């Protein structure tokens, strides 16, 4: 199992994840980062929504939910 696959499994299993881990997963899926103040917005051409994450040590539940949706859409 690759590092990327392990991160995806960790996120889908509801474990605590850091901003850096989520950023790595989103970038691997082809998202680009745009920083607007304290929010980091990940965008991808052709994907139906943007993912906005405030940089913090551990993500909040709603942020993890948004990332899970992205993962499911890219499987």
Residue, then its C-alpha position, 0 to 999 in steps of 0.5 A: x500500500x502506497x503512502x497516498x493510499x494510506x492517507x486516503x484510508x486514514x481520512x476515510x476511517x475518520x482518524x484525525x488528519x493534519x492540514x499537510x496530509x490533506x493538502x498532499x492528497x488533494x494535490x495528488x488528485x490534481x487540485x491547485x492551491x489558492x490562498x485567500x487570507x486564512x483560508x486555503x482554497x483547493x480548485x480543480x478544473x472540471x470538478x464541481x466544487x472547491x474545497x476550502x480549508x483553514x490551515x490548522x494542526x488538525x482539521x475540523x469534522x466538516x472539513x474532513x467531510x468535504x475531503x471525504x466527498x472529494x476522495x469518493x468522487x475520485x475513486 
